[in-house]
Amino acid sequence: MKVGELMTKDPVTIPEEATLEEAARLLLQNRYGGLPAVDEKGRLKGVLQVEELLPRPENIPFSDVEAWQLFGEWVDEDALEEVYRRYQTTRVKEVMRKEVPRVHPEDPLGRALELLLTTDIRHLPVVDGEDRVVGILTRSDFLKLILKEV
């Protein structure tokens, strides 16, 4: 079976120039965990996953102390709302993952599954020969095989 047979065709994308506020709205409205970010010609430029919009624990340099980091800033829960407010107008391209794996519709499904299982990408873009996004694959898509809904 090929990627093109299982992928979600014509996925929702976000312009790389969109703001994080616009991205958050689109993610929430569609109940998505990530979006391919594209340029004005629909070419893949990166992927914005919800994880990029959440604080994550990091070790403070030269110590064993762990603290939260969000958009490159050290934050505590009291400052969280203020940090989000400041970053509302930040562009998607500033926080998205730029180096992302991708597959083509004619690639074998095994290749896509390998990428989904061995990388931290949860929304695998499917692109055509000109790097335009034509589909998306997630781990959940593989459940369709069990249900024979392909």
N, C-alpha and C positions, 0 to 999 in steps of 0.2 A: 504494500500500500504506500502511496505517496503523500507527502505533506499536503498538497492541494486538495486531497480528498477529505481531510479531517479538519483543516484550518477553518476559522471563522473568516469569511470573505468580507471585504470592504469594512475593516474595523474602524471604530472611532479613533481619530488621531488628534493630536494637539499641536498647533504651530509652535515651533521652538521659541518664537517671540512672544507667546502668550505669557500672562502673569501667573504667578503661583495661585493667586485668588481665582483666576479663571480655571486653572487646572484642578484645583480642589473642588470647585463647583461641578465640573464635568465628571470627575471621579465619583463624587457623591450621587449626582443625578443618575448615573448609569450603573452605580454599584460596582465599579471596576477597582481593581487593585493596582492598575498601571496602564499607561498609554504610550504608544509610540509617538515620539516627537519628530515632526517633519519640517522641511523648509517649504518655501512657497510653491515648489514644483512637486511636492508630495514625497520627496526623497527622505529616507530615514536619516536622522541626525543623532538619535539617542532614544532612550526609554526613561520615562518618569514613572517610578513606582512609589506607592504610598510610603514605603520605607524611607525614601529620601525626604519626606515631609515630616518625619517623626524624630524626636530626640533619640539618641542612642548612647549607651554607656561607652565611655572611652577612658583609658588610663591617662591621668595627668602626667605629662612628661617628667621623667626623673623621679617618679614616686610610685607607690603601690596604690594610690588613691584613685578611685574611679568616680567620674562625674559625667553628667549629660552634656552632649554636644549636639547643637542644631545649627545647620548652615555655617559650620565652622566656628561657632561661638560657644563658649562654656555657659550653660544656663542652669538655673535651679527652677523648681516648680513655680516660685513666686514671679519669676521673670518671663515665664513661658508665653503668656498672653502678649506681653509687650514685644517680644522677639517676633512672634507671628505677625503682629500688626506692622512692624517695620518691614517685614519681608513680603507683604501682600503684593507689592508692585515689582518684585524681583522676577526676572524672566526665567521661563522654564529652562532655557539653554544654560543658565548659570548653575543649576543644581542637578540636572538630569545626568544619567549615566551615558557617557559619549561612546565608550568602547563596548558595544554590545554584540553578542553573537546574532547571527541571522541565518535563515534558511530560505530556500527557493521552493516553489510549488512542486517541482519535479524531484526534489530530494526525497530519499527514503525516510519513512517515519522514524526508523531507528536512530537516525542522525539527530532529529529534533528531540526525541526523548532523551538521548544522551546529553544534549546541551541543557535541557530542562532539569536533569537530575544532577549534573556535575558543575553547574554554575549557579550563581544566586539570582539569575534572571527568572522571573516567574511568568513573564509575558514575552514570548519569543516572536519577534517580527518575521514575517514572511515577505520577501521582496522579489521584484521582477529583475530583469537584467540591467535596468537603469537605477536600481536601488529604491524604487518607489514601493511604498507599503501596499501590498495587495491582500494581506491576511495576517492573522495572529494565531498563535497556538499557546495554550496553557496546559498545565498538568491535568486540569479538569476535563479538557477535551478528550483525553485518552479514556475517560470513563464512558464516552459515547461508544467506544468499541465493545465494552461489556454489554451495553444496552442495545447494541446493534442499530444505533440511530444514525449511522453514516450512510 
